[in-house]
């Protein structure tokens, strides 16, 4: 495996690659330390591929994934008849890795009784398969890895101190993704190609989305980023995507919270501006605004400009307003050129929704519930009107689809 498989050009990653090239030449035991998802197995494989043992086997074993009663047999092997179910001889992982490299992942999860046996193997350089009285000499380089703080595990008695020092001959640390944000763009490009639909180009991320990815702390590190790019590639194959194109539920919690906070802040910022505009606008302009609202309550100019897409506004919470609030009074005030009353207690989004609902109700009454006629009165598409009728739970009579 080439060191190019470790993606990144940050100084942190370049230093890690130089360390791997140096440490790989030794046969001493290596302890790879890093958070989950930081690429510890990639480092272990690179250590093997750049060593004198590259032509032999690289044998990985996850110490935390093997049941406690089977791990001794997995590591050291057993002989036929050694226990119930041992119907034949089994070669252990140490024997499989003869003259090569054995990668003991999640070594911090190894039970204490197995830690004693592993220590003996590392000291004696031989293994005793279960049911055998003849030790087998081994020539294996051991690379161990853990996401745990083994020094703390030693202090709490969950990890043997003598085994810790036996493993920690050459320590190598894999950095978390949050400490090398300059590598995120290269990682996104790489995983975009890896997860791309075979018949589509890799997805492209907008500048805003990349900015958000750079500021996200990535608790799951590179594994989380890979999974996220796989998700985006499945949702938007071959497309260029923006931050607000992505359904909130498809974002990691941290990014989802930022999206919601941004949408809420944007809506809140529009409220004092809307109040000042209503007070300062001449009567004739206010009348024009009322006419536009009457003609098309879904006018895009009434939507907050700082929100990138409609789906973010749908994430805003609905806040209750005063019980005596009457949206018709706003229309009359606008039509007569009278400044609107203070709206501190009613969010702008809710006020617009109430106006829209009232206008649709009145138009439906005027058209005797006929949807097509109501759509002509309001000068909007019939399908748009039906969506709004359903949204506000209004009643309308069925009619034939209109061609108007």
N, C-alpha and C positions, 0 to 999 in steps of 0.2 A: 504494500500500500504506500502510495506517495504521500509525503507530508502535505501535498495540496488538498488532500481529503479533509484536513483541518482548516476550515474556511476562515479567512480573515487576514487583514494586512495591518492591524493595529500593532503597536510596539509590544503590547502584552502577548499577543499571539506569536509574533516574530521571536520574542525571547523564549517562549515555550518551545517553539520548533528547534531553536538552537540547543536548548537543554536536552530535548529528546535525542538529537543527533549525537550529543556528547555522552549521555547516559547509556544509550543503546549499545555502545562498544564494550560495556562492562557486563559481567555475569552476575553482579551483585543483585540482591533482591530490591525491588522498587515498590514503594508505596505511593499510589496515585490518590490524592486527596482532592475532593471537590464536591460541590452540591450536585444533587440529582439533575441529570439532563445536561451536564456541561461537557460531555464527550470523553469520559474516562476510558471507555473501551477503545475509542479511536486512538487515544494516546498509547494504550497497552499494545494495540496492534502495530502502531508505528514503531514502538520500541522493539518489537519482534522483527519487523520487516527490515529495520536498519541495523540489526545485530548479525553476529556470525551464525546465528541459528535460523536465519530466514528461510533456508531450504527445508527445514523440519516443520513439525506441526505447531500451530497456535491453538491451544485447547482452553476455551472459556468455560467457567462454571460459576453460577450465581449461588453463593452460599446461603442467601436468604430465601431462595425459591425451592430448596430441596427439603423434604420432611426430615425432622430431626433423627428419626430412626433409620433413615436411608443414607444419610450423608457420609457415614464412614465407608459404606460399601461403594458409594459413588466416587469418593476420593481415592480409596486404597484398594478396592476390588474385593472379591470373595472367591472361595472355592466351592465346588459342587457339594451340596449337603451341609454347608456350614450353618444354615438355619432353614426354617420352613419356607419353601418357595425358591430356594437356591438350587435350581434344577441343572445348572451348569456353571462352569467357571466364568467369572466376569472380571475383565480388566478394568482397573480403576483409572481415574483421570490422570494421576501422576504417571502411570505406565504409558497411557496413550500419548502423553506429551514428552516421552523419552527423547532426549537430545534437542528438544524444542522449548517452548514457553508455555507455562501454565498460568492462566489469568484467573485469580480468585477474586471475583467481584463481590461487593458488599461483605467484605471480610468481618466487618463489625457486627454482623448478624450471626456469626458462627457461635454455636453453644459452647459453654465453658469446658465441658468434658472433651469436645472436639478440639478446642484450642490447645489442650495439653498434648493430644496426639499429633496435631499439626506441628507443634514446637519440636517434638521429638523427631519427626520426619525431616524438618529443616536442619536440625542439628546432626542427625545420623546419616542423612542422605540415603535413606532406604525406607521402604514401606513393608508392612506386614499385612497381606490380604487376610480378611476374616476367614478363619478356618484353616489357615496355613501356619506352620511353624518355621517356615524358611523365609527370611527377609529377602526382598528384591532391591538391589542397588538401583538408584535412579540418578540420572544426570539431567536435571530440569532447572531452567531459570524460572523463578516465581515472581510474578507481578501481581500485587494485591491492590485493591481499590476500595474506598469507602466514602460515603457522604457524611459519616458521623465524625465527631471530634473524639478521636481515640484517646487522647490524653485525659479528657473528661470521663470517658468510659473506664479508663484505668482507675481514676480517682474514686469512682462509684463502685468499683469491683465487678463491673460487667465485662471487662477485657483484661487479660493477663498482661502484666507489665513486661515480663520477660519476652512474650511473643511480640508485643508492640515494638520493642527494641530490635528484635530479630527481623521484623518486616521493614522497619523504617530505616533502612540503610541508605537508600537514595530516595528522598522524598521529591515528588513532582506534584505541583498544584495546578488544577485546571480552573481558570478564572470564571466567575459567573458572568452571564451575558450583560447584566446591568453595568459592569465595570469596563465593558468595551463596546459602547453603543456605536462607535464608528464602523463596526463590522456588521451591523444589522442589515444595511443595504445589500452587501455582498451575500449574506446568508439568505435574504429574501429572494434574491435573483437565483441563487443556487437551488433552493427548495422550490421555487417557481418552476424551474426546469424539471426537477425530479418528479414533481406531482402533476405536471401538465398532462392534459388529456392527449393521448397519442395522435389525435386528429386536429388538435388545436395548438395555437401558440401559447407560450407561458403567459400568465396574467401579468398585468402591469399595475403598479400602485401609484396613486396620485401623491403629489408633494405633501398635501395635508395629512394623508394617511401615513406616509413615511414619518412625518414629524411626530405623530401620535405614537407610532411604534418605537421611535427613538426615546420618547419620554416615559414609556411604560417600563416598570421594574423587572418584568419577566421572571416571576418566581419559579416557573418551570424550565427556565433557561432555553437552550437550543432545542430541546425536545418539544417544548411548548410552541416555539416559533415554527418548527417543522409541521406540527399538527395544525397550526393556524393557517399556514400556507396551503396545506392539503385541503382544508375546509374551504378556503377562498377559491381554490382551483376547481373544486367540485361545484361550488355555487355559481361561479362566474367564469366558466372555461373560456380561455382565449380573450378575455375582455380587459379593458382598463377600468379599474374600480376606484371610487372615491370613498372617503370615510363614511359618508351618510348613505351610500348605496347599500351598506351592509346592515341587515337586520340586527337590532340591538342584542337579541338573544344569541347571535352567532359570534359576538365579541367576548373576549375574556372579561371577567368581572371588573377589573380595573379600568379597562377601556370603555366598558359599558357605562360605568359610573361617570366617567369623564364626559361621555356623550350626553348623558342626561343632565349633568350639571351645566354643560355648555348651552344646551337648549333652554334650560330654565333661566340662566343668566341672560340669554339673548332676549327672551320674552319679557323679563323684568325690566331690561334696559329700554324697551320700546314704550313702556307705560308713561313715564314722565314726558317723553318726547311727544307722545300722542296728545297728552293734556295741553302742553304748550302750543302745539300746532292748532288745536281746536280753538284756543283762546286768541291766538294771534292771527288766524286766517280771516280775511275779509268776508262779509256776509255773502257776497256773490259767489266766492270760491267755496264757502261752506255749502251753499245750495247745490253747486255743481258736484261736490263730494256726495251729498245726499242722493242726487240723481244717479250717480255712478253706482252707489250702493244698492239703490232700488233696481237698477238695470241688471246688475250682476253681483250678487252677494259674495261670489267666490273670487272677486277681483284680486289678482295676484299682488296688486300694490298694497293691499291691506295686510299682507303677510310680512312678518319680521324679515328684513333683508339680510340679517346676519346669520339666519339659519340656512344651511346649505340645501336642505331637501325637505319635502313635506313630511317624510316619515319621522323626522325629529320632533316636529310640532305635535305629532300624535302621542309622543312620549310625555308631554307636559301634564302635570296633575291638574285636575279640575278642582278649582277652589270655590267654595260656596260664597255667593254674594248676598247683599241685603235681601230680606224677604220681600220688601216692597219695590224692588227694582222693576221698572217697566221699560223695555227697549223702545217702545213707540215714542216715548218722551224724547229719546235721543234723536230719532228721525225728525220729529217736529222741530227740535232745537236746531238741528243742522239745516233743515229747509228754511227756517225763519232767520237764520244767521245769528242765532243766540248761542253764546258759548256753552259748551257742555258742562254739566255739573262735575264736581270733583270725582275722579274714578279711582281714588287710592284703594278703595275696598273691593274693587271689581277688576280682575285681570283683563287686559285688553282682549285676549283670545276668547274669554268667556263672553265678553260684551258683544263682540262681533258674531259669535255663534248664536246668541240670543236674538240679535237683529235678524240674522239670516233665517232662523226658525220662524220668527214672527211674520216675516215677509212671505215665506212659503205658505204658512197657514192661511194668510189673507188671500194669497193668489189662488190657493186651492178652493177656498170658499167662493171666490168670484167665478171660478170655472166649474163650480158644482162638483168638485173632486176629480175632474177629468185631468189626467196627468199630461197628455199632449197639449191641451189648451193651457194648462198652468205653465208648462215649459215655454210656450210662445209668449205668455204674459211676462215671464221673468227673463226672456231672451237667453235661455241656457239650453244645453242639450238635454233631451229627454232622459238619456241614461244617467246623466249627472244628477238630474232632479230625483230620479228614483233612488239613487244612492243616498241623497240627502234626506228623502222621505223616510227611508229605512233607518238612517242615522238618528233622526229625531223622533222616531216612532210615531209618525203622522199617519193619518188615514187618507187614503185616496181610492177612488173607484177604478176598477180595471177598464181599460179601453184598448182599442186597436192601435198597433204601432203607427206612429205618425211619420209621414214622409217629409214633413215641414222642417 
